[in-house]
Amino acid sequence: MRLTREHAALLLGVDHDASPEQINHAWRVWAKLAHPDAGGDREHFEALAQARSVLMIRTRVHEADHFSAGRDEVPPVDPRHPLRHVCRRPSTRGWCALALALVASVLVLLLVSQLPDLGAALAVGAAAGGTAIVIQRCVLGTGADTGHRIHVLVVAWLPLATLLAAGATFAGVELIGYLPLVALPFVLAVALVNPGAGLWHPVRLPSR
């Protein structure tokens, strides 16, 4: 089954005349998020791989040659940078933002005992999620991709949420029944980081 350049561009979320660099960048993002080992759909992942192959063919003549020869050769994908290579030392402004976020988290912890349990759960989740976002923006450089950002969000949010939830429980707040609300701001933060709209509504291949 032949995939048109227009449909391939829709699958990867790029223009049909995108450069090889733009195609490779989109592919790296999708491959990380849509891989079956990461919980993605195998059919969707295979469709993305085919879309990348079609877009990397520079002309219609070359496209016809590839399909007629029964080959779908894919140029090598640039290796993904390790996390340590895209991390940076926070700037002065970054340190100030981190300090303000931590102070805000402490203030939330001091005030949760005055809130109803529902409000306390949302406040704890917002404090942990907001601080994790600040940390992610301060420690990652411009070379970071979506996978790097989500990784740092998870690593930063988990201990923060655990400490704040433990502190709120110590202050007498019953959070057990509201734990999903504690995680809700974090889920929204991850969703905002994810640029792949097709993961929310996967594009189906044309019928045979």
GUDREN-431946 format. One line per 8 residues: for each residue z, y, x of N, C-alpha, C, O. Coordinates in nm, 4 decimals. Example, Ala and Ser with C-alpha at 12.3 -4.5 7.8 and 13.67 -1.06 7.14 Angstrom:
// GUDREN-431946
0.7800 -0.5690 1.3190 0.7800 -0.4500 1.2300 0.7800 -0.3300 1.3200 0.8465 -0.3319 1.4236; 0.7080 -0.2250 1.2850 0.7140 -0.1060 1.3670 0.7870 0.0030 1.2900 0.8039 0.1138 1.3409
//
This chain:
// GUDREN-431946
0.0000 -0.1197 0.0849 0.0000 0.0000 0.0000 0.0000 0.1240 0.0880 0.0824 0.1373 0.1785; -0.0948 0.2161 0.0601 -0.1070 0.3378 0.1399 -0.0230 0.4493 0.0795 -0.0226 0.4706 -0.0418; 0.0472 0.5191 0.1657 0.1310 0.6311 0.1238 0.0603 0.7601 0.1630 0.0236 0.7766 0.2793; 0.0401 0.8523 0.0683 -0.0280 0.9774 0.0992 0.0632 1.0687 0.1813 0.1854 1.0534 0.1816; 0.0006 1.1636 0.2505 0.0789 1.2578 0.3307 0.1688 1.3432 0.2421 0.2803 1.3773 0.2817; 0.1215 1.3778 0.1228 0.2018 1.4609 0.0337 0.3272 1.3865 -0.0117 0.4365 1.4431 -0.0148; 0.3101 1.2593 -0.0469 0.4252 1.1817 -0.0911 0.5193 1.1534 0.0261 0.6413 1.1530 0.0101; 0.4614 1.1300 0.1435 0.5430 1.1075 0.2624 0.6255 1.2319 0.2949 0.7427 1.2223 0.3314
0.5625 1.3488 0.2809 0.6351 1.4733 0.3072 0.7481 1.4919 0.2073 0.8550 1.5412 0.2433; 0.7259 1.4531 0.0819 0.8300 1.4634 -0.0203 0.9479 1.3723 0.0128 1.0637 1.4100 -0.0047; 0.9169 1.2527 0.0606 1.0230 1.1584 0.0953 1.1113 1.2112 0.2077 1.2336 1.1974 0.2024; 1.0501 1.2717 0.3093 1.1271 1.3197 0.4242 1.1771 1.4626 0.4062 1.2580 1.5102 0.4859; 1.1305 1.5311 0.3033 1.1765 1.6671 0.2801 1.1188 1.7681 0.3760 1.1859 1.8654 0.4104; 0.9933 1.7473 0.4211 0.9264 1.8407 0.5123 0.7913 1.8788 0.4527 0.7468 1.8195 0.3544; 0.7260 1.9791 0.5137 0.5910 2.0155 0.4719 0.4932 1.9069 0.5155 0.5175 1.8358 0.6129; 0.3814 1.8947 0.4417 0.2848 1.7901 0.4761 0.2180 1.8157 0.6103 0.1620 1.7238 0.6700
0.2232 1.9413 0.6590 0.1668 1.9732 0.7895 0.2767 2.0019 0.8920 0.2552 2.0781 0.9862; 0.3943 1.9410 0.8738 0.5073 1.9633 0.9651 0.4727 1.9160 1.1058 0.3904 1.8263 1.1247; 0.5373 1.9783 1.2037 0.5154 1.9403 1.3432 0.5839 1.8074 1.3727 0.6733 1.7663 1.2986; 0.5430 1.7394 1.4803 0.6108 1.6143 1.5174 0.7604 1.6325 1.5379 0.8384 1.5433 1.5047; 0.8020 1.7477 1.5925 0.9448 1.7720 1.6143 1.0193 1.7795 1.4813 1.1285 1.7242 1.4680; 0.9603 1.8482 1.3823 1.0240 1.8574 1.2516 1.0297 1.7207 1.1827 1.1286 1.6871 1.1175; 0.9232 1.6431 1.1980 0.9207 1.5097 1.1368 1.0270 1.4209 1.2003 1.1004 1.3512 1.1303; 1.0350 1.4236 1.3340 1.1347 1.3415 1.4033 1.2762 1.3824 1.3674 1.3638 1.2975 1.3503
1.2986 1.5133 1.3560 1.4325 1.5606 1.3204 1.4711 1.5125 1.1809 1.5823 1.4637 1.1605; 1.3788 1.5264 1.0842 1.4063 1.4798 0.9480 1.4301 1.3284 0.9470 1.5191 1.2792 0.8777; 1.3510 1.2568 1.0234 1.3669 1.1107 1.0288 1.5042 1.0727 1.0830 1.5683 0.9821 1.0297; 1.5504 1.1402 1.1881 1.6812 1.1065 1.2448 1.7928 1.1276 1.1426 1.8862 1.0480 1.1337; 1.7818 1.2357 1.0661 1.8832 1.2623 0.9631 1.8812 1.1532 0.8562 1.9854 1.0990 0.8195; 1.7614 1.1215 0.8068 1.7510 1.0211 0.7013 1.7920 0.8832 0.7504 1.8617 0.8101 0.6800; 1.7482 0.8465 0.8736 1.7784 0.7128 0.9251 1.9280 0.6913 0.9350 1.9772 0.5810 0.9111; 2.0003 0.7960 0.9700 2.1456 0.7847 0.9798 2.2091 0.7670 0.8423 2.3044 0.6905 0.8277
2.1579 0.8363 0.7426 2.2216 0.8371 0.6121 2.1734 0.7253 0.5193 2.2484 0.6785 0.4337; 2.0482 0.6831 0.5367 1.9903 0.5879 0.4416 1.9849 0.4449 0.4940 1.9372 0.3557 0.4239; 2.0330 0.4215 0.6160 2.0265 0.2868 0.6721 2.1114 0.1902 0.5888 2.2222 0.2252 0.5483; 2.0613 0.0703 0.5630 2.1389 -0.0262 0.4826 2.2768 -0.0551 0.5396 2.3708 -0.0789 0.4638; 2.2909 -0.0536 0.6726 2.4220 -0.0793 0.7323 2.5220 0.0310 0.7000 2.6430 0.0101 0.7085; 2.4713 0.1487 0.6628 2.5590 0.2602 0.6269 2.5747 0.2728 0.4755 2.6251 0.3734 0.4256; 2.5311 0.1698 0.4032 2.5439 0.1714 0.2585 2.4218 0.2215 0.1849 2.4256 0.2403 0.0633; 2.3116 0.2437 0.2585 2.1908 0.2923 0.1943 2.1102 0.1807 0.1294 2.1453 0.0629 0.1365
2.0018 0.2217 0.0662 1.9149 0.1273 -0.0034 1.8036 0.0842 0.0903 1.7358 0.1688 0.1486; 1.7831 -0.0488 0.1061 1.6838 -0.0988 0.2018 1.5422 -0.0532 0.1652 1.4647 -0.0155 0.2531; 1.5087 -0.0566 0.0375 1.3754 -0.0141 -0.0052 1.3527 0.1335 0.0279 1.2449 0.1726 0.0726; 1.4560 0.2143 0.0053 1.4461 0.3570 0.0369 1.4304 0.3782 0.1863 1.3509 0.4621 0.2287; 1.5056 0.3029 0.2674 1.4976 0.3166 0.4122 1.3580 0.2798 0.4630 1.3018 0.3490 0.5479; 1.3031 0.1706 0.4103 1.1696 0.1281 0.4524 1.0640 0.2299 0.4109 0.9670 0.2528 0.4830; 1.0836 0.2909 0.2939 0.9900 0.3941 0.2490 0.9947 0.5156 0.3411 0.8915 0.5765 0.3692; 1.1140 0.5508 0.3878 1.1270 0.6632 0.4803 1.0587 0.6333 0.6124 0.9941 0.7208 0.6699
1.0723 0.5098 0.6616 1.0067 0.4718 0.7862 0.8546 0.4792 0.7715 0.7851 0.5244 0.8625; 0.8041 0.4350 0.6577 0.6601 0.4428 0.6344 0.6148 0.5881 0.6230 0.5077 0.6246 0.6716; 0.6972 0.6706 0.5583 0.6622 0.8124 0.5446 0.6527 0.8796 0.6806 0.5624 0.9598 0.7044; 0.7445 0.8475 0.7690 0.7402 0.9056 0.9030 0.6133 0.8630 0.9754 0.5502 0.9442 1.0431; 0.5758 0.7368 0.9618 0.4557 0.6865 1.0273 0.3314 0.7609 0.9784 0.2457 0.7987 1.0584; 0.3219 0.7817 0.8472 0.2062 0.8502 0.7908 0.1991 0.9942 0.8403 0.0914 1.0419 0.8762; 0.3120 1.0634 0.8425 0.3112 1.2042 0.8826 0.2843 1.2218 1.0309 0.2323 1.3256 1.0720; 0.3188 1.1223 1.1125 0.2957 1.1343 1.2558 0.1493 1.1122 1.2925 0.1093 1.1401 1.4055
0.0702 1.0631 1.2000 -0.0731 1.0481 1.2241 -0.1375 1.1853 1.2044 -0.1284 1.2434 1.0963; -0.2009 1.2358 1.3062 -0.2410 1.3760 1.3064 -0.3618 1.4060 1.2170 -0.3709 1.5166 1.1638; -0.4548 1.3116 1.1984 -0.5750 1.3396 1.1186 -0.5996 1.2262 1.0218 -0.5468 1.1162 1.0381; -0.6803 1.2539 0.9207 -0.7154 1.1521 0.8232 -0.7946 1.0382 0.8889 -0.7829 0.9225 0.8485; -0.8746 1.0717 0.9898 -0.9523 0.9680 1.0581 -0.8598 0.8719 1.1294 -0.8765 0.7503 1.1201; -0.7615 0.9265 1.2011 -0.6652 0.8411 1.2697 -0.5842 0.7599 1.1690 -0.5517 0.6437 1.1935; -0.5524 0.8214 1.0568 -0.4784 0.7502 0.9536 -0.5570 0.6289 0.9061 -0.5024 0.5192 0.8945; -0.6890 0.6497 0.8781 -0.7725 0.5393 0.8337 -0.7826 0.4314 0.9407 -0.7813 0.3127 0.9083
-0.7929 0.4706 1.0684 -0.8012 0.3735 1.1771 -0.6765 0.2880 1.1841 -0.6849 0.1666 1.2027; -0.5606 0.3505 1.1693 -0.4360 0.2764 1.1778 -0.4254 0.1733 1.0664 -0.3906 0.0577 1.0904; -0.4558 0.2163 0.9442 -0.4420 0.1241 0.8322 -0.5487 0.0148 0.8362 -0.5194 -0.1005 0.8044; -0.6722 0.0490 0.8747 -0.7776 -0.0514 0.8790 -0.7514 -0.1534 0.9881 -0.7906 -0.2693 0.9745; -0.6860 -0.1128 1.0961 -0.6549 -0.2056 1.2039 -0.5296 -0.2863 1.1749 -0.4932 -0.3754 1.2516; -0.4626 -0.2542 1.0621 -0.3420 -0.3285 1.0277 -0.2232 -0.2909 1.1139 -0.1272 -0.3673 1.1233; -0.2280 -0.1732 1.1778 -0.1182 -0.1303 1.2633 -0.0526 -0.0089 1.2007 -0.1160 0.0667 1.1271; 0.0719 0.0082 1.2301 0.1455 0.1260 1.1861 0.2342 0.1676 1.3015 0.3569 0.1686 1.2911
0.1699 0.2019 1.4117 0.2435 0.2303 1.5335 0.3189 0.3609 1.5182 0.2631 0.4618 1.4749; 0.4449 0.3579 1.5539 0.5312 0.4748 1.5397 0.5662 0.5256 1.6782 0.6166 0.4487 1.7600; 0.5414 0.6526 1.7074 0.5827 0.7066 1.8356 0.7327 0.6924 1.8527 0.8070 0.6949 1.7546; 0.7774 0.6778 1.9746 0.9210 0.6590 1.9953 1.0016 0.7772 1.9444 0.9611 0.8927 1.9580; 1.1166 0.7463 1.8856 1.2057 0.8496 1.8330 1.2973 0.8977 1.9454 1.3498 0.8183 2.0235; 1.3153 1.0300 1.9515 1.4058 1.0846 2.0509 1.5452 1.0283 2.0300 1.5916 1.0203 1.9162; 1.6137 0.9889 2.1379 1.7480 0.9328 2.1213 1.8447 1.0365 2.0647 1.8346 1.1556 2.0940; 1.9368 0.9896 1.9845 2.0372 1.0778 1.9253 2.1420 1.1109 2.0304 2.1886 1.0229 2.1028
2.1786 1.2379 2.0384 2.2767 1.2807 2.1372 2.4143 1.2230 2.1046 2.4544 1.2230 1.9883; 2.4868 1.1742 2.2041 2.6256 1.1318 2.1798 2.7090 1.2508 2.1337 2.6765 1.3663 2.1614; 2.8163 1.2199 2.0632 2.9002 1.3262 2.0083 2.9541 1.4177 2.1167 2.9616 1.5392 2.0984; 2.9919 1.3588 2.2305 3.0521 1.4410 2.3364 2.9541 1.5431 2.3932 2.9957 1.6442 2.4499; 2.8230 1.5172 2.3781 2.7236 1.6089 2.4320 2.6979 1.7288 2.3407 2.6387 1.8276 2.3841; 2.7408 1.7214 2.2168 2.7188 1.8323 2.1245 2.8489 1.9058 2.0923 2.8494 2.0009 2.0141; 2.9586 1.8614 2.1528 3.0857 1.9322 2.1333 3.0942 2.0507 2.2289 3.0317 2.0511 2.3349; 3.1708 2.1490 2.1907 3.1871 2.2682 2.2734 3.3313 2.3154 2.2637 3.4051 2.2769 2.1731
3.3694 2.3986 2.3580 3.5012 2.4609 2.3523 3.4955 2.5779 2.2547 3.4055 2.6613 2.2643; 3.5908 2.5857 2.1602 3.5867 2.6955 2.0627 3.5892 2.8321 2.1301 3.6562 2.8513 2.2316; 3.5168 2.9249 2.0734 3.5195 3.0628 2.1219 3.6503 3.1289 2.0806 3.7314 3.0692 2.0098; 3.6701 3.2522 2.1251 3.7906 3.3258 2.0859 3.7984 3.3397 1.9342 3.9048 3.3238 1.8744; 3.6843 3.3696 1.8733 3.6811 3.3788 1.7271 3.7117 3.2435 1.6642 3.7780 3.2355 1.5608; 3.6624 3.1370 1.7280 3.6897 3.0037 1.6770 3.8373 2.9692 1.6820 3.8916 2.9132 1.5868; 3.9033 3.0029 1.7937 4.0471 2.9774 1.8038 4.1241 3.0558 1.6980 4.2203 3.0056 1.6399; 4.0809 3.1790 1.6736 4.1474 3.2594 1.5703 4.1292 3.1960 1.4322 4.2228 3.1913 1.3525
4.0072 3.1471 1.4047 3.9819 3.0819 1.2759 4.0665 2.9561 1.2616 4.1200 2.9287 1.1541; 4.0787 2.8794 1.3700 4.1615 2.7590 1.3657 4.3074 2.7934 1.3393 4.3742 2.7276 1.2595; 4.3563 2.8974 1.4072 4.4953 2.9384 1.3881 4.5205 2.9817 1.2441 4.6222 2.9454 1.1851; 4.4275 3.0595 1.1871 4.4433 3.1042 1.0487 4.4406 2.9859 0.9517 4.5169 2.9821 0.8553; 4.3513 2.8887 0.9784 4.3431 2.7718 0.8907 4.4719 2.6912 0.8953 4.5185 2.6432 0.7920; 4.5300 2.6756 1.0137 4.6546 2.5998 1.0266 4.7710 2.6738 0.9605 4.8560 2.6120 0.8964; 4.7745 2.8066 0.9763 4.8788 2.8855 0.9109 4.8667 2.8731 0.7593 4.9667 2.8594 0.6889; 4.7412 2.8779 0.7093 4.7197 2.8628 0.5651 4.7666 2.7260 0.5172 4.8226 2.7141 0.4082
4.7438 2.6225 0.5984 4.7886 2.4877 0.5607 4.9408 2.4806 0.5531 4.9965 2.4185 0.4626; 5.0074 2.5449 0.6493 5.1538 2.5462 0.6479 5.2054 2.6210 0.5253 5.3016 2.5773 0.4622; 5.1423 2.7332 0.4913 5.1837 2.8082 0.3721 5.1651 2.7256 0.2449 5.2487 2.7290 0.1546; 5.0541 2.6514 0.2391 5.0325 2.5639 0.1232 5.1435 2.4605 0.1154 5.1944 2.4312 0.0072; 5.1807 2.4057 0.2296 5.2861 2.3043 0.2315 5.4199 2.3622 0.1848 5.4993 2.2928 0.1212; 5.4442 2.4891 0.2165 5.5693 2.5529 0.1747 5.5694 2.5855 0.0251 5.6752 2.5973 -0.0368; 5.4493 2.6000 -0.0317 5.4409 2.6418 -0.1711 5.4185 2.5277 -0.2695 5.4315 2.5474 -0.3903; 5.3849 2.4073 -0.2195 5.3489 2.2999 -0.3124 5.4638 2.2594 -0.4043 5.4413 2.2155 -0.5171
5.5868 2.2744 -0.3557 5.6995 2.2346 -0.4408 5.7127 2.3248 -0.5632 5.7788 2.2883 -0.6604; 5.6496 2.4435 -0.5587 5.6539 2.5358 -0.6720 5.5396 2.5118 -0.7707 5.5334 2.5755 -0.8759; 5.4489 2.4192 -0.7362 5.3327 2.3940 -0.8206 5.3496 2.2653 -0.8991 5.4248 2.1772 -0.8575; 5.2812 2.2529 -1.0117 5.2790 2.1221 -1.0805 5.2082 2.0202 -0.9917 5.1331 2.0569 -0.9013; 5.2326 1.8929 -1.0182 5.1782 1.7888 -0.9314 5.0263 1.7968 -0.9196 4.9719 1.7765 -0.8111; 4.9580 1.8257 -1.0285 4.8124 1.8372 -1.0254 4.7690 1.9508 -0.9338 4.6807 1.9337 -0.8497; 4.8317 2.0666 -0.9507 4.7974 2.1806 -0.8659 4.8316 2.1556 -0.7202 4.7587 2.1981 -0.6306; 4.9437 2.0859 -0.6961 4.9829 2.0555 -0.5592 4.8810 1.9637 -0.4925 4.8480 1.9824 -0.3754
4.8308 1.8645 -0.5667 4.7308 1.7728 -0.5106 4.6033 1.8475 -0.4729 4.5464 1.8250 -0.3661; 4.5589 1.9364 -0.5614 4.4389 2.0138 -0.5320 4.4607 2.1075 -0.4136 4.3713 2.1257 -0.3309; 4.5809 2.1677 -0.4055 4.6106 2.2591 -0.2959 4.6141 2.1855 -0.1623 4.5612 2.2348 -0.0627; 4.6764 2.0672 -0.1599 4.6810 1.9873 -0.0375 4.5399 1.9457 0.0045 4.5047 1.9539 0.1222; 4.4590 1.9010 -0.0925 4.3221 1.8614 -0.0608 4.2382 1.9773 -0.0105 4.1609 1.9615 0.0840; 4.2528 2.0946 -0.0731 4.1767 2.2116 -0.0305 4.2183 2.2565 0.1092 4.1336 2.2951 0.1897; 4.3483 2.2516 0.1383 4.3959 2.2918 0.2707 4.3435 2.1979 0.3789 4.2968 2.2433 0.4833; 4.3512 2.0674 0.3541 4.3020 1.9711 0.4528 4.1505 1.9803 0.4680 4.0990 1.9781 0.5797
4.0792 1.9905 0.3562 3.9340 1.9998 0.3637 3.8867 2.1285 0.4289 3.7945 2.1267 0.5104; 3.9496 2.2407 0.3933 3.9106 2.3680 0.4537 3.9362 2.3718 0.6033 3.8530 2.4212 0.6794; 4.0513 2.3198 0.6461 4.0823 2.3171 0.7890 3.9858 2.2257 0.8632 3.9439 2.2578 0.9744; 3.9498 2.1119 0.8032 3.8544 2.0203 0.8670 3.7181 2.0872 0.8841 3.6517 2.0674 0.9858; 3.6759 2.1666 0.7849 3.5482 2.2380 0.7965 3.5537 2.3390 0.9097 3.4582 2.3519 0.9863; 3.6646 2.4107 0.9208 3.6789 2.5087 1.0281 3.6737 2.4391 1.1644 3.6075 2.4871 1.2564; 3.7430 2.3270 1.1771 3.7414 2.2523 1.3031 3.5995 2.2070 1.3362 3.5545 2.2204 1.4500; 3.5299 2.1541 1.2376 3.3934 2.1059 1.2600 3.3024 2.2174 1.3077 3.2214 2.1970 1.3981
3.3148 2.3351 1.2478 3.2274 2.4467 1.2861 3.2636 2.5037 1.4226 3.1786 2.5603 1.4913; 3.3888 2.4888 1.4613 3.4324 2.5464 1.5885 3.4014 2.4572 1.7081 3.3803 2.5076 1.8184; 3.3984 2.3262 1.6884 3.3861 2.2359 1.8040 3.2465 2.1787 1.8215 3.2202 2.1143 1.9230; 3.1550 2.1998 1.7260 3.0203 2.1452 1.7389 2.9213 2.2556 1.7736 2.9271 2.3659 1.7192; 2.8298 2.2235 1.8659 2.7272 2.3181 1.9053 2.6036 2.3082 1.8174 2.6037 2.2381 1.7163; 2.4975 2.3795 1.8570 2.3765 2.3853 1.7765 2.2983 2.2533 1.7783 2.2163 2.2292 1.6898; 2.3229 2.1678 1.8781 2.2504 2.0415 1.8848 2.3055 1.9336 1.7954 2.2505 1.8236 1.7916; 2.4132 1.9614 1.7226 2.4750 1.8600 1.6365 2.3898 1.8348 1.5128 2.3341 1.9278 1.4545
2.3801 1.7080 1.4735 2.3067 1.6744 1.3530 2.4052 1.6433 1.2402 2.5262 1.6595 1.2559; 2.3524 1.5989 1.1277 2.4368 1.5722 1.0116 2.5406 1.4647 1.0398 2.6556 1.4756 0.9974; 2.4990 1.3600 1.1122 2.5932 1.2537 1.1457 2.7099 1.3036 1.2282 2.8240 1.2637 1.2049; 2.6827 1.3909 1.3252 2.7904 1.4483 1.4060 2.8875 1.5282 1.3195 3.0091 1.5168 1.3346; 2.8328 1.6088 1.2290 2.9186 1.6940 1.1469 3.0075 1.6112 1.0541 3.1264 1.6395 1.0390; 2.9486 1.5091 0.9924 3.0290 1.4247 0.9044 3.1345 1.3488 0.9844 3.2474 1.3320 0.9381; 3.0983 1.3028 1.1044 3.1940 1.2304 1.1890 3.3151 1.3180 1.2206 3.4292 1.2734 1.2080; 3.2903 1.4422 1.2615 3.4011 1.5326 1.2952 3.4829 1.5658 1.1708 3.6053 1.5758 1.1787
3.4172 1.5830 1.0562 3.4907 1.6094 0.9329 3.5874 1.4961 0.9010 3.7023 1.5206 0.8643; 3.5415 1.3734 0.9148 3.6272 1.2588 0.8858 3.7453 1.2537 0.9812 3.8599 1.2384 0.9389; 3.7163 1.2668 1.1111 3.8216 1.2578 1.2127 3.9238 1.3692 1.1952 4.0431 1.3473 1.2159; 3.8783 1.4888 1.1572 3.9712 1.6010 1.1404 4.0480 1.5925 1.0092 4.1673 1.6224 1.0046; 3.9794 1.5515 0.9022 4.0417 1.5547 0.7699 4.1487 1.4475 0.7531 4.2529 1.4745 0.6935; 4.1261 1.3288 0.8031 4.2168 1.2178 0.7757 4.3602 1.2450 0.8213 4.4518 1.2299 0.7404; 4.3844 1.2846 0.9478 4.5237 1.3123 0.9856 4.5809 1.4351 0.9154 4.6997 1.4387 0.8833; 4.4956 1.5367 0.8913 4.5445 1.6563 0.8225 4.5897 1.6227 0.6804 4.6975 1.6632 0.6371
4.5061 1.5485 0.6092 4.5413 1.5126 0.4717 4.6656 1.4237 0.4689 4.7506 1.4377 0.3809; 4.6755 1.3329 0.5649 4.7927 1.2445 0.5699 4.9205 1.3240 0.5941 5.0212 1.3019 0.5268; 4.9168 1.4164 0.6899 5.0359 1.4968 0.7211 5.0745 1.5868 0.6036 5.1920 1.5965 0.5682; 4.9754 1.6524 0.5437 5.0060 1.7422 0.4326 5.0558 1.6653 0.3105 5.1474 1.7100 0.2415; 4.9954 1.5499 0.2842 5.0418 1.4693 0.1708 5.1832 1.4181 0.1949 5.2648 1.4149 0.1027; 5.2129 1.3777 0.3197 5.3477 1.3322 0.3515 5.4480 1.4458 0.3373 5.5583 1.4258 0.2866; 5.4094 1.5661 0.3826 5.4982 1.6808 0.3690 5.5228 1.7168 0.2240 5.6351 1.7502 0.1861; 5.4171 1.7102 0.1414 5.4333 1.7402 0.0001 5.5226 1.6370 -0.0680 5.6050 1.6718 -0.1526
5.5065 1.5116 -0.0315 5.5915 1.4065 -0.0879 5.7369 1.4283 -0.0476 5.8281 1.4106 -0.1284; 5.7575 1.4665 0.0773 5.8941 1.4954 0.1250 5.9550 1.6124 0.0488 6.0764 1.6181 0.0291; 5.8689 1.7073 0.0052 5.9172 1.8232 -0.0703 5.9413 1.7905 -0.2170 5.9828 1.8771 -0.2940; 5.9156 1.6658 -0.2561 5.9448 1.6243 -0.3921 5.8269 1.6212 -0.4867 5.8450 1.6060 -0.6075; 5.7044 1.6355 -0.4332 5.5852 1.6327 -0.5176 5.5379 1.4883 -0.5328 5.5304 1.4144 -0.4347; 5.5064 1.4490 -0.6550 5.4562 1.3134 -0.6804 5.3032 1.3151 -0.6705 5.2342 1.3532 -0.7651; 5.2518 1.2732 -0.5545 5.1080 1.2777 -0.5321 5.0383 1.1436 -0.5534 4.9153 1.1374 -0.5541; 5.1143 1.0378 -0.5705 5.0539 0.9048 -0.5775 4.9473 0.8965 -0.6864 4.8396 0.8412 -0.6644
4.9770 0.9505 -0.8013 4.8813 0.9430 -0.9119 4.7655 1.0404 -0.8998 4.6720 1.0354 -0.9797; 4.7701 1.1300 -0.7999 4.6663 1.2325 -0.7854 4.5940 1.2239 -0.6518 4.5282 1.3198 -0.6114; 4.6048 1.1113 -0.5825 4.5407 1.0981 -0.4519 4.3890 1.1210 -0.4565 4.3348 1.1814 -0.3638; 4.3183 1.0748 -0.5613 4.1741 1.1063 -0.5654 4.1459 1.2563 -0.5647 4.0439 1.2995 -0.5111; 4.2350 1.3360 -0.6236 4.2151 1.4809 -0.6223 4.2382 1.5388 -0.4836 4.1787 1.6406 -0.4481; 4.3243 1.4746 -0.4048 4.3446 1.5192 -0.2668 4.2156 1.5015 -0.1872 4.1817 1.5848 -0.1032; 4.1439 1.3922 -0.2145 4.0203 1.3636 -0.1413 3.8999 1.4401 -0.1947 3.7980 1.4494 -0.1263; 3.9096 1.4952 -0.3161 3.7940 1.5597 -0.3785 3.7353 1.6734 -0.2940 3.6136 1.6757 -0.2759
3.8149 1.7685 -0.2409 3.7555 1.8736 -0.1588 3.6837 1.8200 -0.0353 3.5826 1.8758 0.0073; 3.7366 1.7108 0.0226 3.6709 1.6506 0.1388 3.5345 1.5928 0.0993 3.4364 1.6092 0.1718; 3.5289 1.5259 -0.0148 3.4024 1.4696 -0.0623 3.3007 1.5808 -0.0847 3.1835 1.5655 -0.0506; 3.3446 1.6921 -0.1415 3.2543 1.8058 -0.1633 3.2070 1.8639 -0.0302 3.0912 1.9037 -0.0177; 3.2962 1.8691 0.0699 3.2574 1.9207 0.2014 3.1500 1.8335 0.2641 3.0532 1.8849 0.3202; 3.1662 1.7013 0.2552 3.0662 1.6098 0.3104 2.9338 1.6250 0.2356 2.8271 1.6218 0.2969; 2.9403 1.6414 0.1030 2.8185 1.6576 0.0244 2.7440 1.7853 0.0636 2.6209 1.7871 0.0646; 2.8166 1.8908 0.0955 2.7519 2.0154 0.1365 2.6877 2.0029 0.2740 2.5885 2.0699 0.3026
2.7443 1.9166 0.3602 2.6866 1.8967 0.4924 2.5560 1.8193 0.4832 2.4653 1.8414 0.5635; 2.5452 1.7287 0.3862 2.4303 1.6400 0.3745 2.3097 1.7155 0.3193 2.3123 1.7560 0.2030; 2.2029 1.7363 0.3993 2.0868 1.8107 0.3512 1.9847 1.7233 0.2803 1.8857 1.7754 0.2289; 2.0053 1.5930 0.2760 1.9032 1.5029 0.2227 1.9110 1.4909 0.0722 1.9787 1.4023 0.0201; 1.8431 1.5782 0.0026 1.8487 1.5738 -0.1439 1.7953 1.4420 -0.1971 1.8351 1.3983 -0.3051; 1.7060 1.3782 -0.1233 1.6504 1.2527 -0.1690 1.7521 1.1418 -0.1766 1.7291 1.0428 -0.2461; 1.8637 1.1546 -0.1079 1.9670 1.0537 -0.1180 2.0378 1.0614 -0.2524 2.0927 0.9622 -0.3004; 2.0362 1.1800 -0.3129 2.0962 1.1912 -0.4448 2.0009 1.1363 -0.5515 2.0439 1.0719 -0.6473
1.8726 1.1623 -0.5338 1.7726 1.1129 -0.6278 1.6589 1.0522 -0.5462 1.5578 1.1187 -0.5233; 1.6733 0.9270 -0.5016 1.5700 0.8673 -0.4155 1.4331 0.8703 -0.4808 1.4179 0.8424 -0.5998; 1.3331 0.9051 -0.3991 1.1964 0.9101 -0.4482 1.1359 0.7710 -0.4400 1.1380 0.7087 -0.3338; 1.0828 0.7225 -0.5488 1.0244 0.5889 -0.5530 0.8797 0.5923 -0.5061 0.8076 0.6895 -0.5286; 0.8388 0.4848 -0.4406 0.7001 0.4735 -0.3989 0.6097 0.4561 -0.5197 0.6539 0.4067 -0.6235; 0.4826 0.4964 -0.5074 0.3910 0.4768 -0.6199 0.3768 0.3286 -0.6498 0.3841 0.2450 -0.5598; 0.3566 0.2967 -0.7775 0.3370 0.1566 -0.8138 0.2054 0.1068 -0.7592 0.1104 0.1831 -0.7417; 0.2010 -0.0221 -0.7327 0.0788 -0.0803 -0.6755 -0.0372 -0.0725 -0.7763 -0.1482 -0.1164 -0.7464
//
